[in-house]
Amino acid sequence: MNKGLRLSMSALVFAVGANALSYDRSTTLTIQNMTNTQLTTSQCRTTSGKFNTALPSSIPPSGQMTVQTVNTDLLTGCSGLIILQPNHASGFIVVQFDNPYIGSNSYKYSAPAGFDCFAIKGDSGHDGSGNDAYLTIRIEGKVATSPARVPDVSLPVNGPGVVRGRVLWPASYGNPIMPSPAKGVQAARIASVWEFFQFSISQPTKFHPYAAANSLTATYYQGKFGEFIDPQKTGVLSFGPLQGAPPGFSGFEFTISNLPPDIPVDLSVGPIVGTTWKAAKPVQASGNPSFHLVAKDGVAQLTPQMLDIAGFDFTVVGDWPDPNAPIHTMVRSSSGGSKSKAEFGTLTSEAVAALTAKQAVPVGTLKRG
């Protein structure tokens, strides 16, 4: 074999090796359209690598598309973006991805008002990580699909509905107290334990229907699909002593009356700022305790056949949280056809500020029956 042939063979071997290394990074995205409008593919481009699959022109409602990119050059990754245009809304949904040759994979999402874009991470290998990355991205949202906006339907704001519940805490905590700001003065006590709590009960006052009925997240009301909007305070709130307390717990009962049927009612409960209990301090705990509430149910859905619902329990929990995590969230399984998410802050001013920043529903004391 002469010298020229040996050089040619070496170049061929290097080219084959380089080509193999060029395809050792890939990103496969499955984009789900869970909105009630078609998403048209406005732009798909790579900043490194190339698309290895055909690119659909659009994603229908309740549909999905899968695209894959691969690297094309030696020791490089694959990255790019996909831009989708909702057919019945302004603005764009943008999905960015980056699978570098060295370093961790990253993803970014943005969507116009009314839409939500997020990743659904599965097990290892389907969480967007690794050299061959797989990730599912879901887009949710509901928009009016008719040429003209359908008029909102006014909802009743009162009715025969009643919701009953309890606020509980371990009996070992004792009763809540409100320390006096004056130094050396005995802690001030309020006559009734429920006066240490703030309640917020709200309901939508309008229903906005949609022309299309294929949104997986739409609400069905009076024969139409749409969404409830314009929440306002509702109901008449009254309190009473706890009857038949669960073993080891103290608390009180509440009743919310004058509620309309067939309308979701959101209920939030939290201790007023400055309230505290005598909870036992855990070993190696530091700082001041935080008292927050976790809920078994937080949203009531009354029906004409079930106008009186009981069992909405909120339980006070005391802990010594990380000072950088003032917000507590607890999600429980739903029961009785009602959702169940309660979110409350600690009793510190930082927590109040954090709640305001999150645009949480303001907690206000309603009139008491």
Steps between C-alpha positions, in 0.01 A plus 500: 500500500652831397513813716216674315267205553586484868408870539170446319408207723584704813284785381214257433529347847503846661199609293301192602589557866417868481165426336415253777584760764291758315182311584566429867269777626124512435192672644151361442210725601135397513285815508140451613228751413249488785335828400174549312664657195739386227868589542666585168873443463640848438870421517730207578873555486815361651794699634712185487429164342202429276142371511496128432122470453235663286345806665118507517341823384263513799373319810121460528319536836565194717775395256877481516814503286840341551821655364861388532827686455851354475848649496677516165853607589771337703497582873186716480146468635157582362288800591224711356147631543143432390252786467126429489219745422155440660236542231260690728742712704779751455857430601721194465584187697877448500683181597881519522730204555875452537680164516869602510790266443634588845270607783137452605200523270270800538152601385305827501131567429289810453137553404259794463235588758240225535741217420731288713800309364689253718697174494372164624807320627488123513752247619870519420538506124172687454573802718691703241843394624778294343673484163182367338238719669125437495252750645124559482382861496135585558315817401173583673257788462148596400410780261187619326494333158198675349558814287329719758522470875208308644325704770573399856223332697426658838499246784289501818685633803284348774284196560410221740844334502687430825861386557610381843851438621747506787832660586703257713833497679670254739368539854863507617534843335248648744289794382642762263629821656585848379814630673469859613744745339561658843805344665427308816124506451320168515391363162171646390224248444194528281168372632432244224765286333361566151586868536864402443419400140421671172272347240461571130203354312461594135306387194494599133224739401519436123528207261672549165391238241713380210390396155724191495443210738828310456705661776600244763502767769174676416210512746158374401221723626136521389565307181810697393876479535691797637656637816391674818636853539483813718526351853352700787437439870191302584311327779416572863747359753421390855696314768435264788676277755646175379255213542632144520866598470731235349717339770798720580373811318350836589342763275167640391230456236391738226194520276480689170143557385315695229702329223370446143491143360693392190765770561849412634575665833863548608574490872828614658581515870807630679608626843517878535848653516646465848306192606705226662464175695717322754620229267782280628834592346664214307853393580765708317237748377594866471317827453131560559222255417265548208132412533316429178196302392466201272161427351311184423283698257514858379238525225132414541273415207140498619224346292119530524499142634776569755454844650667423833863377502698423815854379560713793388779467755800731537774388738757726665856370466796646687854467373833679488536570127796609296495884506532498121176302460218706657223350290345166590306299246313178566304312238280210606282263300157645432175365640133572446564646158704789642857604438747533781787743496577737784789743506586719796801694622677511832425769756798714402489823303719334236233236445230765461715672239559167324128431484440845355770441242331173399171689458323266737132555566490756781383362830225713653269446793141466385202605703407245759153361550 
